[in-house]
Amino acid sequence: MAHNPKLIRRRFGRTALLAVTLAVAGILLAGVLMLLL
């Protein structure tokens, strides 16, 4: 979370941003499922 978004965007582009967003969403979803089950 300490990485500079501009550096990430410059280095990897939108694909990496999408991958990070999906990873965070997956972790949050897993956490919610763990709480519910």
C-alpha distance matrix in Angstrom:
0.0 3.8 5.5 8.3 9.2 12.7 12.6 11.2 13.9 16.4 16.0 15.9 16.9 16.9 17.4 13.9 12.4 15.0 14.2 10.5 11.9 14.7 12.7 10.9 14.4 16.0 14.2 15.0 18.5 19.1 18.3 20.7 23.3 23.1 23.9 26.6 28.3
3.8 0.0 3.8 6.5 8.9 11.8 11.3 11.0 14.0 15.9 15.6 16.3 17.6 18.4 19.2 15.7 14.5 17.5 16.9 13.4 15.2 18.1 16.2 14.6 18.1 19.8 18.0 18.8 22.3 22.8 21.9 24.4 27.0 26.7 27.3 30.2 31.9
5.5 3.8 0.0 3.8 6.2 8.7 7.6 7.3 10.5 12.1 11.8 12.8 14.2 15.4 16.3 12.8 12.0 15.4 15.0 11.9 14.1 17.1 15.6 14.7 18.2 19.8 18.7 19.8 23.0 23.7 23.4 25.8 28.2 28.2 29.2 31.8 33.4
8.3 6.5 3.8 0.0 3.8 5.4 5.4 6.5 8.7 10.0 10.8 12.3 13.0 14.4 16.1 13.2 12.0 15.6 16.0 13.3 15.0 18.4 17.6 16.7 19.7 21.9 21.1 21.9 25.0 26.1 25.9 27.9 30.5 30.8 31.6 34.1 35.9
9.2 8.9 6.2 3.8 0.0 3.8 5.5 5.1 6.0 8.5 9.8 10.4 10.2 11.0 13.2 10.7 8.8 12.5 13.5 11.2 12.4 15.9 15.8 15.0 17.6 20.0 19.8 20.5 23.2 24.8 24.8 26.6 29.0 29.9 30.7 32.8 34.7
12.7 11.8 8.7 5.4 3.8 0.0 3.8 5.4 5.1 6.0 8.5 10.1 9.6 11.3 13.9 12.0 10.7 14.4 15.8 14.1 15.3 18.7 18.9 18.5 20.9 23.3 23.4 24.1 26.7 28.3 28.5 30.2 32.6 33.5 34.4 36.4 38.3
12.6 11.3 7.6 5.4 5.5 3.8 0.0 3.8 5.4 5.1 6.0 8.4 9.4 12.0 13.7 11.4 11.2 15.0 15.5 14.0 16.1 19.1 18.8 18.8 21.7 23.5 23.4 24.7 27.3 28.5 28.8 30.9 33.1 33.7 34.9 37.1 38.7
11.2 11.0 7.3 6.5 5.1 5.4 3.8 0.0 3.8 5.5 5.2 5.9 7.1 9.2 10.4 7.7 7.8 11.5 11.7 10.4 12.7 15.5 15.2 15.6 18.4 20.0 20.2 21.7 24.1 25.2 25.9 27.9 29.8 30.6 32.0 34.1 35.5
13.9 14.0 10.5 8.7 6.0 5.1 5.4 3.8 0.0 3.8 5.5 5.6 4.6 6.7 9.1 7.7 7.1 10.6 12.0 11.3 12.9 15.7 16.4 16.8 18.9 20.9 21.7 22.8 24.9 26.5 27.3 29.0 30.9 32.1 33.4 35.1 36.8
16.4 15.9 12.1 10.0 8.5 6.0 5.1 5.5 3.8 0.0 3.8 5.9 5.9 9.2 11.3 10.2 10.6 13.9 15.0 14.6 16.5 19.1 19.6 20.3 22.5 24.3 25.0 26.4 28.5 29.9 30.8 32.6 34.4 35.5 36.9 38.7 40.2
16.0 15.6 11.8 10.8 9.8 8.5 6.0 5.2 5.5 3.8 0.0 3.8 6.2 9.7 10.5 8.9 10.5 13.6 13.7 13.7 16.3 18.4 18.3 19.5 22.0 23.3 23.9 25.7 27.7 28.7 29.8 31.9 33.5 34.4 36.1 38.0 39.1
15.9 16.3 12.8 12.3 10.4 10.1 8.4 5.9 5.6 5.9 3.8 0.0 3.8 6.8 6.8 5.5 7.9 10.4 10.4 11.1 13.6 15.2 15.5 17.2 19.3 20.4 21.5 23.4 25.0 26.0 27.5 29.5 30.8 31.9 33.8 35.4 36.5
16.9 17.6 14.2 13.0 10.2 9.6 9.4 7.1 4.6 5.9 6.2 3.8 0.0 3.8 5.6 5.9 6.8 9.0 10.4 11.3 12.9 14.8 15.9 17.3 18.9 20.4 21.9 23.3 24.8 26.3 27.8 29.3 30.8 32.3 33.9 35.3 36.6
16.9 18.4 15.4 14.4 11.0 11.3 12.0 9.2 6.7 9.2 9.7 6.8 3.8 0.0 3.8 5.5 5.0 6.1 8.5 9.8 10.4 12.2 14.1 15.3 16.3 18.1 19.9 21.0 22.2 24.1 25.7 26.8 28.3 30.1 31.6 32.7 34.2
17.4 19.2 16.3 16.1 13.2 13.9 13.7 10.4 9.1 11.3 10.5 6.8 5.6 3.8 0.0 3.8 5.5 5.1 6.2 8.7 9.9 10.6 12.2 14.3 15.3 16.3 18.4 20.0 20.8 22.3 24.3 25.7 26.7 28.4 30.4 31.4 32.5
13.9 15.7 12.8 13.2 10.7 12.0 11.4 7.7 7.7 10.2 8.9 5.5 5.9 5.5 3.8 0.0 3.8 5.4 4.9 6.1 8.5 9.8 10.3 12.2 14.0 15.0 16.4 18.3 19.7 20.8 22.5 24.3 25.5 26.8 28.7 30.1 31.2
12.4 14.5 12.0 12.0 8.8 10.7 11.2 7.8 7.1 10.6 10.5 7.9 6.8 5.0 5.5 3.8 0.0 3.8 5.4 5.1 6.1 8.6 9.8 10.6 12.2 14.1 15.4 16.6 18.2 19.9 21.2 22.6 24.2 25.8 27.2 28.6 30.1
15.0 17.5 15.4 15.6 12.5 14.4 15.0 11.5 10.6 13.9 13.6 10.4 9.0 6.1 5.1 5.4 3.8 0.0 3.8 5.5 5.1 6.1 8.5 10.0 10.4 12.1 14.3 15.3 16.2 18.1 19.9 21.0 22.2 24.2 25.8 26.7 28.2
14.2 16.9 15.0 16.0 13.5 15.8 15.5 11.7 12.0 15.0 13.7 10.4 10.4 8.5 6.2 4.9 5.4 3.8 0.0 3.8 5.4 5.1 6.1 8.7 9.8 10.4 12.3 14.2 15.1 16.3 18.3 19.9 20.8 22.4 24.4 25.6 26.6
10.5 13.4 11.9 13.3 11.2 14.1 14.0 10.4 11.3 14.6 13.7 11.1 11.3 9.8 8.7 6.1 5.1 5.5 3.8 0.0 3.8 5.5 5.0 6.2 8.5 9.7 10.6 12.3 14.1 15.3 16.6 18.4 19.9 21.1 22.8 24.4 25.7
11.9 15.2 14.1 15.0 12.4 15.3 16.1 12.7 12.9 16.5 16.3 13.6 12.9 10.4 9.9 8.5 6.1 5.1 5.4 3.8 0.0 3.8 5.4 5.2 6.1 8.5 10.0 10.6 12.1 14.2 15.4 16.5 18.3 20.0 21.3 22.6 24.2
14.7 18.1 17.1 18.4 15.9 18.7 19.1 15.5 15.7 19.1 18.4 15.2 14.8 12.2 10.6 9.8 8.6 6.1 5.1 5.5 3.8 0.0 3.8 5.5 5.0 6.0 8.6 9.8 10.3 12.0 14.1 15.2 16.2 18.1 19.9 20.8 22.1
12.7 16.2 15.6 17.6 15.8 18.9 18.8 15.2 16.4 19.6 18.3 15.5 15.9 14.1 12.2 10.3 9.8 8.5 6.1 5.0 5.4 3.8 0.0 3.8 5.4 5.0 6.2 8.7 9.8 10.5 12.3 14.3 15.3 16.5 18.5 20.0 20.9
10.9 14.6 14.7 16.7 15.0 18.5 18.8 15.6 16.8 20.3 19.5 17.2 17.3 15.3 14.3 12.2 10.6 10.0 8.7 6.2 5.2 5.5 3.8 0.0 3.8 5.4 5.1 6.2 8.5 9.9 10.6 12.4 14.2 15.3 16.7 18.5 20.0
14.4 18.1 18.2 19.7 17.6 20.9 21.7 18.4 18.9 22.5 22.0 19.3 18.9 16.3 15.3 14.0 12.2 10.4 9.8 8.5 6.1 5.0 5.4 3.8 0.0 3.8 5.5 5.1 6.0 8.5 9.8 10.5 12.2 14.2 15.4 16.5 18.2
16.0 19.8 19.8 21.9 20.0 23.3 23.5 20.0 20.9 24.3 23.3 20.4 20.4 18.1 16.3 15.0 14.1 12.1 10.4 9.7 8.5 6.0 5.0 5.4 3.8 0.0 3.8 5.5 5.0 6.1 8.5 9.9 10.5 12.2 14.3 15.3 16.2
14.2 18.0 18.7 21.1 19.8 23.4 23.4 20.2 21.7 25.0 23.9 21.5 21.9 19.9 18.4 16.4 15.4 14.3 12.3 10.6 10.0 8.6 6.2 5.1 5.5 3.8 0.0 3.8 5.4 5.1 6.2 8.7 9.9 10.5 12.5 14.3 15.3
15.0 18.8 19.8 21.9 20.5 24.1 24.7 21.7 22.8 26.4 25.7 23.4 23.3 21.0 20.0 18.3 16.6 15.3 14.2 12.3 10.6 9.8 8.7 6.2 5.1 5.5 3.8 0.0 3.8 5.4 5.0 6.3 8.7 9.9 10.7 12.4 14.3
18.5 22.3 23.0 25.0 23.2 26.7 27.3 24.1 24.9 28.5 27.7 25.0 24.8 22.2 20.8 19.7 18.2 16.2 15.1 14.1 12.1 10.3 9.8 8.5 6.0 5.0 5.4 3.8 0.0 3.8 5.4 5.1 6.2 8.6 10.0 10.6 12.2
19.1 22.8 23.7 26.1 24.8 28.3 28.5 25.2 26.5 29.9 28.7 26.0 26.3 24.1 22.3 20.8 19.9 18.1 16.3 15.3 14.2 12.0 10.5 9.9 8.5 6.1 5.1 5.4 3.8 0.0 3.8 5.5 5.1 6.1 8.7 9.9 10.5
18.3 21.9 23.4 25.9 24.8 28.5 28.8 25.9 27.3 30.8 29.8 27.5 27.8 25.7 24.3 22.5 21.2 19.9 18.3 16.6 15.4 14.1 12.3 10.6 9.8 8.5 6.2 5.0 5.4 3.8 0.0 3.8 5.4 5.1 6.3 8.7 10.1
20.7 24.4 25.8 27.9 26.6 30.2 30.9 27.9 29.0 32.6 31.9 29.5 29.3 26.8 25.7 24.3 22.6 21.0 19.9 18.4 16.5 15.2 14.3 12.4 10.5 9.9 8.7 6.3 5.1 5.5 3.8 0.0 3.8 5.4 5.1 6.2 8.7
23.3 27.0 28.2 30.5 29.0 32.6 33.1 29.8 30.9 34.4 33.5 30.8 30.8 28.3 26.7 25.5 24.2 22.2 20.8 19.9 18.3 16.2 15.3 14.2 12.2 10.5 9.9 8.7 6.2 5.1 5.4 3.8 0.0 3.8 5.4 5.0 6.0
23.1 26.7 28.2 30.8 29.9 33.5 33.7 30.6 32.1 35.5 34.4 31.9 32.3 30.1 28.4 26.8 25.8 24.2 22.4 21.1 20.0 18.1 16.5 15.3 14.2 12.2 10.5 9.9 8.6 6.1 5.1 5.4 3.8 0.0 3.8 5.5 5.4
23.9 27.3 29.2 31.6 30.7 34.4 34.9 32.0 33.4 36.9 36.1 33.8 33.9 31.6 30.4 28.7 27.2 25.8 24.4 22.8 21.3 19.9 18.5 16.7 15.4 14.3 12.5 10.7 10.0 8.7 6.3 5.1 5.4 3.8 0.0 3.8 5.7
26.6 30.2 31.8 34.1 32.8 36.4 37.1 34.1 35.1 38.7 38.0 35.4 35.3 32.7 31.4 30.1 28.6 26.7 25.6 24.4 22.6 20.8 20.0 18.5 16.5 15.3 14.3 12.4 10.6 9.9 8.7 6.2 5.0 5.5 3.8 0.0 3.8
28.3 31.9 33.4 35.9 34.7 38.3 38.7 35.5 36.8 40.2 39.1 36.5 36.6 34.2 32.5 31.2 30.1 28.2 26.6 25.7 24.2 22.1 20.9 20.0 18.2 16.2 15.3 14.3 12.2 10.5 10.1 8.7 6.0 5.4 5.7 3.8 0.0
